[in-house]
Amino acid sequence: MEVVALVSGGKDSCFAMMRCLDYGHKVVALANLIPLDDGVDELDSYMYQTVGHQIVVSYAKCMGLPLFRRRIRGSTRDQGLKYNVTAGDEVEDMFALLSEVKRQIPSISAVSSGAIASDYQRLRVESVCSRLGLVSLAYLWKQDQTLLLEEMIRRGIVAITVKVAALGLKPSSHLGKELAELKCHLLQMNESYGINVCGEGGEYETLTLDCPLFCNARIILDDYEVILHSADSIASVGILHPRAFHLEHKPDSSDTIGDGSVTQDISSCVYEVDEVITCTDEEKHTLNPAVDACTNKDLCISKTGKNLRSISCWIQDRSRDLEGLKEDLIAVLSGIDNQLQEEGLGWVNVLYVHLYISNMKEFGLANEVYVSFITEKKCYLGVPSRSTIELPLVQVGLGKAYVEVLVSDELKKRVLHVQSISCWAPSCIGPYSQATLYGEILYMAGQLGLDPPTMKLCPGGATAELELALQNSEAVANAFSCSIYSSAIHFLVYCSAQLTSDEKDEVEQTLQSSYITRLDCSKTGLYPTVLYVFAPDLPKGARVEIKPILYVPTNDDGVATREMETGMTQPAPSQAWSAQYSDLHDSCCQIHTIDGRICSAVVSVTSDIASKICSTAGQLYHTEDNLKAMARFCAFQIVKILGDNKFSWDSITMLRFYYSVENSVAADAMSRAFSEAFTELAEDNSSLRTDESPCYNIVPVSAKMRLLACCYNDPEMQIDPDTVYPIRPDCRLDAPKTRFKPRAGLTLSPKRWKLLHNEEGVLDIAGVIKRVQRGGIHPTIKGEVWEFLLGCYDPKSTTEQRNQLRQQRRLEYEKLKTKCREMDTTVGSGRVITMPVITEDGQPIADPNADGGARPSSVGSEQQTTGAPLPKEVIQWKLTLHQIGLDVNRTDRVLVYYESQENLARLWDILSVYSWVDKDIGYCQGMSDLCSPISIILEHEADAFWCFERLMHRVRRNFQSTSTSIGVRAQLTTLSTIMKSVDPKLHEHLENLDGGEYLFAFRMLMVLFRREFSFVDTMYLWELQNVAAHVVYGVQSKSLFNVGE
């Protein structure tokens, strides 16, 4: 866009111009407001900086751009935060100035300003821009002031202080100083006294003498005078009055900073704007709704609640003799307008608008109609927030427009409406706001994945858009001193119906990952209800749009979130309905309540649930009886939620029933089903009046909704791993604390694990890896999953193939165990050997605790019968048995699991058999630490053995040693090399401590951090390592899954 920049001479307006160039705009003119009297340095103005105005005239030559100037004739007449057009106000001078700039340079479409934190200034610039049809650019808005100051200095802005008025700033010491000189002092004053480092609180003002935009010349201040306005001993006020200056030509300068778009006859010229502008507060949008033409429309109205309620209007067009979107939207908005008037209300009472249209390509036309009804003049407390999506309205006979508004009787709301394009959050250029706070609820406009400074959708697809939409939502929430990560009570996530199944999964996982990861850091984290709705199209062709609702506690008692009236009755379902539907309540509902005053709930009728409540399972949506059954089911759930949480019917503010047009059900058929359900319900609930407008909305969507599987209430995700692997009470204080927790949408859950197998049982290993990387494995399925991650089974194998292989392995293990039992009868006996059983020359060692001093039970059957000398390999194996026993008795003894002798013996048996199978390694200390988790999570001993064998296949080199080297030493050398490259300072520090060989990490690598972390956390770490091993080796080598070699 071509831009006119409002310049005061200060650093902020100059840096704002630089930011305009950063984002591809062209600054083609400058605009400056100055005092009426040249001899006056400073005006008593909330809007304008005028100190140093004598020098600003030189900016035209320095930049090679035309400068338009106007003397300020007005004063501060409208002192309210939101500006209303007022004759004689100083804002009207800006309007006159920019009007003339636009007249002379018609191609200008935007205005740049240096507002950082002042809503007062921003709103007035936006007001003028709106009246002139210009876009406000405020690229410094809400940016961190410390970072801004540092960036201004780094990018070459040379600015001096021309006014100081704050504690810690003295006119005699600090006026005339460059920003670079004052930076450290300003930061110190910020820390000591809380001053704004960029001077946003009026602490100081600056004058730019040079910057990268000054391509022709820089300003040299030759002489100045310090004028003391106030000699206050705490915070003196002084200004710098320039007496003399000159321009210093820059070599290789050009006439303009642009590309010649400004003609030479006005380039570098200074224009005085003296025109008298007639003040008018006429609104631009004066579309006259054809109300008379709307009377023939079959309009439907729905209402909920009392003081805070929703009102909806749509066209029940059964004949489908449709007119255009414009006519339908005029009819619908007129219907709501009439309803508001009937209730003694107006658009100023509207907090939020849901705008549904049949074709997003006609969004511009819809907006034109919208702004003719909802104007800033009508909404003098602030325009409502809004979300807009395309819905398949025509397919179900609902015309081409559908509007739902949230209305309050009380005129008490706080509205955030930023129309300027900035780096803060997407602008709302038009009659809708970013967010509206009423009572303790913040209703946020639908947020897209827009890059705020460019207002373009970010690249990277749906997940990238979602992440940026969350970031934008957080910026808006921060403006109300809250956060979506600690205050959200509901997320409505609109997704484009064009998303693939994988993209839908990724969106869900991304929301859970982004949200829960941050939520874990919150002390007051609330778990919001979440609903995914699929729409044919979204604004700007976006893939995702989110609409958060937040709980923002206030100390204001003026607006009650929930008013309990005397005698208010809570609804109750009939006993017949309760008997039929109660068991399904927990499986279909997400419910979130706050202090018994606020309730957000989502009910999902999945195909599985529908099949349980409908009489004809194969035709769920195509019979009238089944539609009625589902409507009754929904009505029952609503009644139960209200009753359980002590709410009444009048407490409902919004009630929507979404249904998919894939089911080919007309809206009127769906409406009849719910009407009959609520009529039946009213027989037991006198407070529900069915003779009036319906209290709900029927909203068609393009695909089946995806409920977040009640993940926050999912018992699977509520499990505490420490209860699955409990620690002995006497060891809890000393045992490492567990940090890992199953996380909904991240952890591989039993349900997701099941879905990752196809009908034949072939596993989607990529899906498993993605889940495990995000959040580990749910405790109840660790054993099954580990068999794949450790390479026991090929993911491409079928269930039948795995069953056959499993049976073969179990038989093989039993043969190995039998062989070991023949060599020593303790194997498989449920006992553990902890004393030597044989000498190095093969002679049995007597057990001092046994009768007669003999140990017949430990002697192999072959030796007992023949008395022949034992083979060397048997002697070597038997020599290790007591070493295994000693280690087993020390392994994971903090766990309740090993209080059982049977479990100790099981671990000993697995290790004993393995030491016989792997004769080269046998048994080494540390193997018990590696085998223990596998023995615990796998129910069958044989399965645990083969998983351990696979693990040892990967790490056995650590246990190989010779007289000159230790197997793990190679890893220590690799670790040293990595650290030397990644963190050379730490490596040097360790070398100075004689730790450069990293021997302190010997045990960590040998037992894979088993003794550094809790039992649960170690398993999570192993899962990540096993996934990494699969990613690295799985594609390159088939041997990872080839167990039988």
KAHU-V866127 format. One record per backbone hydrogen bond with DSSP energy under -1.0 kcal/mol. CO is the residue of the C=O (numbers start at 1). NH is the residue of the N-H. If there is no record, write none. Layout:
BEGIN
co: [CO CO]
nh: [NH NH]
END
This chain:
BEGIN
co: [1 2 2 3 3 4 5 9 10 11 12 13 14 15 16 17 18 19 20 21 26 29 30 31 32 34 37 43 50 52 52 55 56 58 59 60 60 62 66 67 68 69 70 75 75 86 88 89 91 92 93 94 95 96 97 98 99 100 101 105 109 110 111 112 116 118 119 120 121 122 123 124 125 126 127 128 129 135 136 137 138 140 144 145 146 147 148 149 150 151 152 153 158 158 159 160 161 162 163 164 166 170 171 174 177 178 179 182 183 184 185 186 187 188 189 190 196 199 203 205 205 207 209 210 211 213 216 218 220 223 223 225 227 230 237 237 238 239 241 244 244 246 248 263 263 266 269 271 289 291 294 297 298 300 302 307 309 310 311 312 313 314 315 316 320 324 325 326 327 328 329 330 331 332 333 334 335 336 337 338 339 340 341 346 347 349 351 352 353 354 355 356 357 359 360 362 363 364 365 366 367 370 370 375 379 384 385 386 387 389 391 393 394 396 397 400 402 403 404 405 406 406 407 410 414 416 416 418 421 428 430 434 435 436 437 438 440 441 442 443 447 448 449 451 451 456 461 462 463 464 465 466 467 468 469 470 471 472 473 474 477 477 478 483 483 487 489 490 491 492 493 494 495 496 500 501 502 503 504 505 506 507 508 509 510 511 512 513 515 516 518 519 529 530 531 532 533 534 535 537 538 539 543 545 546 547 548 549 549 550 565 574 575 576 577 578 581 582 585 588 590 592 594 594 598 600 602 604 606 607 609 610 616 623 624 625 626 627 628 629 630 631 632 633 634 635 636 637 638 639 640 641 642 643 648 649 655 657 659 660 661 666 667 668 669 670 671 672 673 674 675 676 677 678 681 685 694 697 699 701 706 707 708 710 714 720 721 726 728 731 743 743 748 749 750 751 752 754 756 758 760 762 763 764 765 766 767 768 769 770 771 772 776 778 781 782 783 785 785 786 787 787 788 794 795 798 799 800 801 802 803 804 805 806 807 808 809 810 811 812 813 814 815 816 817 818 819 820 822 824 826 837 839 843 847 850 855 860 861 862 863 871 872 873 874 875 877 880 881 882 883 884 885 892 894 895 896 897 900 901 902 903 904 905 906 907 908 909 910 911 912 913 914 917 918 924 926 927 928 931 932 933 934 940 941 942 943 944 945 946 947 948 949 951 952 955 956 960 965 966 967 968 969 970 971 972 973 974 975 976 977 978 979 983 984 985 986 987 988 990 991 995 998 999 1001 1002 1003 1004 1007 1009 1014 1015 1016 1017 1018 1019 1020 1021 1022 1023 1024 1025 1026 1027 1028 1029 1030 1033 1037 1038 1041]
nh: [26 109 110 28 29 112 31 208 14 15 16 17 18 19 20 21 22 23 25 24 3 5 68 7 70 72 40 45 53 55 56 58 59 62 63 64 65 216 30 271 32 273 34 77 90 89 75 92 95 96 97 98 99 100 101 102 103 104 105 108 135 4 137 6 142 122 123 124 125 126 127 128 129 130 131 132 134 111 421 113 141 143 148 149 150 151 152 153 154 155 157 156 209 210 179 207 176 240 205 238 169 174 175 177 161 182 183 186 187 188 189 190 191 192 193 194 199 202 165 162 163 160 219 158 214 215 250 248 246 243 244 241 239 237 229 230 164 227 225 222 223 220 218 266 267 269 67 69 291 294 297 299 316 314 312 409 407 304 405 302 403 300 317 318 322 328 329 330 331 332 333 334 335 336 337 338 339 340 341 342 343 345 344 349 350 408 385 406 387 404 389 402 391 362 363 366 367 368 369 370 371 373 374 379 382 433 353 446 355 357 393 398 397 667 317 358 356 313 354 311 351 352 309 412 437 434 435 428 138 430 432 445 416 443 414 441 552 438 550 436 546 450 458 454 455 451 465 466 467 468 469 470 471 472 473 474 475 476 477 478 480 482 481 486 487 551 529 549 531 547 533 545 535 499 504 505 506 507 508 509 510 511 512 513 514 515 516 517 519 520 521 522 491 708 493 706 495 702 497 390 541 542 496 494 447 492 444 489 490 442 568 578 579 580 581 582 584 585 588 604 602 600 597 598 594 592 590 606 610 611 613 614 619 627 628 629 630 631 632 633 634 635 636 637 638 639 640 641 642 643 644 645 647 646 651 652 697 699 701 663 664 670 671 672 673 674 675 676 677 678 679 680 681 682 684 688 303 657 659 661 532 709 711 713 717 723 725 896 731 735 746 747 778 753 754 755 756 757 764 761 799 758 765 768 769 770 771 772 773 774 775 776 748 781 785 786 787 788 789 790 792 793 791 797 763 802 803 804 805 806 807 808 809 810 811 812 813 814 815 816 817 818 819 820 821 822 823 824 861 827 829 845 842 839 850 853 858 864 865 866 867 875 876 877 878 879 880 884 885 886 887 888 889 895 728 898 899 900 904 905 906 907 908 909 910 911 912 913 914 915 916 917 918 919 922 927 930 931 932 935 936 937 938 944 945 946 947 948 949 950 951 952 953 955 956 958 959 967 962 969 970 972 973 974 975 976 977 978 979 980 981 982 983 987 988 989 990 991 992 995 994 998 1001 1002 1005 1006 1007 1009 1010 1013 1018 1019 1020 1021 1022 1023 1024 1025 1026 1027 1028 1029 1030 1031 1032 1033 1034 1037 1040 1041 1043]
END
